[in-house]
Amino acid sequence: MTPIRFAPGVRLHHDRARDRWVVMAPERMFVPDDTALEVLRLVDGARDEAAIVEALAARFDAPRAVIAADVGAMLADLAEKGVFA
Amino acid sequence: MDAPLALLAELTHRCPLRCPYCSNPVELTRAAQELTTGEWARVFDEAAALGCLQVHLSGGEPLARRDIAEIIAAARAAGLYTNLITAGVTLDAAKLAELQAAGLDHVQLSVQDAGAAGAERIGGLPGAHARKRDAARAVTGAGLPLTINAVVHRQNLHNLPALIDLALDWGARRLEVAHVQYYGWALANRAALLPPRDMLDAATRVVEEARLRLKGRLVIDYVVPDYHAVRPKACMGGWGRRFLAVSPAGRILPCHAAETIPGIVFPSVRETSLRDAWEGSDAFNRFRGTAWMPAPCRGCEHAERDWGGCRCQAAALTGHAAATDPACALSPDHHLLGAALAEAGAPDFTYRQFG
């Protein structure tokens, strides 16, 4: 599988003043929801989709198939927004 | 009161180009009055503490500052996303490597027209267009994201399809098609720059078609001119709501053109913190919210959508900064825009210059 990387100029940033995480990108920013944030925090340029599912399955008490489906949908949504290279 | 999201840092008014629609004030600031590297570093720390997430490093030409890499490093150290807004004529691979090492996140490169002859007539600098193309290659070659900013008006709008091709050819993932906004230099050159309605409509169709055709390859932002509008633009998302600017000499402004409004004293970073200016200054509170609004804005259903439009445009066209923006069809001064459109079509413009 291909490692998932942020597109050039895209990064996850802690917004201290508002105590939230934001995705910063060229000329735009958006606030990910809690589920998207859990996924984005695992994007390190090394993990692929399966590894992200693995990391989340180790932390959350939910069936792996449910987590895998959620992660797949979330990655597709973020890719559509141009977040990944 | 909300905290600002972005800071426009106008590092200098110096620029090798002489575009007749420059958004700098007609009274340009000279190098000796510019803030120092250390002063900018303090401004970035204050902006981040206040809530800014992003800094637009602009000018003039920000690369005219010899300390531009230190300035970028200071902005990144403060935790800001750094966007360099440049004409690119002095941006080579070596310079770019230095800026990238300092933490530069994104480059926005201006072009004046699709071809060299037209672009260099508008920008007033021979040889500029090829140097911009080389700058674009350096940016994409370094793996940095590139936005092309094409300022459009009566004298180049017919080349919009070619400008879109240029953005693709130069490797941009974003294109900003920005119609000239008429303040300062652009207002002085309005008769040469303002496009007629049919030209604007044709351009809008070109953008709509290209957005569909290039989905996934190129994002196109489109800033329309308000002279053909019925409702005014929500200028800066409202005065003192989301955005602040600092001028080369350190004035803290609700928008980069705010100093064109007579009778307002803007605080300086040399005397006031950004927080005190944002929260407590008369300059920022004067047109904040809706309480200051006269009729027809007062009580209007659009008041919290467009915030009365643009204060600078109201001041420039009606002489009253608190008047409803004449771009609004409900403004008693709306006819002023029609009169300007009727007068447009002059062939020649005056280049920007230090007075």
HADDOCK unambig.tbl for C-alpha pairs under 7 A between the chains (distance, minus, plus):
assign (segid A and resid 8 and name CA) (segid B and resid 143 and name CA) 6.56 0.50 0.50
assign (segid A and resid 8 and name CA) (segid B and resid 144 and name CA) 5.75 0.50 0.50
assign (segid A and resid 8 and name CA) (segid B and resid 145 and name CA) 5.57 0.50 0.50
assign (segid A and resid 9 and name CA) (segid B and resid 105 and name CA) 5.15 0.50 0.50
assign (segid A and resid 9 and name CA) (segid B and resid 106 and name CA) 5.87 0.50 0.50
assign (segid A and resid 9 and name CA) (segid B and resid 144 and name CA) 6.54 0.50 0.50
assign (segid A and resid 9 and name CA) (segid B and resid 145 and name CA) 5.78 0.50 0.50
assign (segid A and resid 17 and name CA) (segid B and resid 49 and name CA) 6.61 0.50 0.50
assign (segid A and resid 17 and name CA) (segid B and resid 50 and name CA) 6.79 0.50 0.50
assign (segid A and resid 17 and name CA) (segid B and resid 51 and name CA) 4.98 0.50 0.50
assign (segid A and resid 26 and name CA) (segid B and resid 106 and name CA) 6.07 0.50 0.50
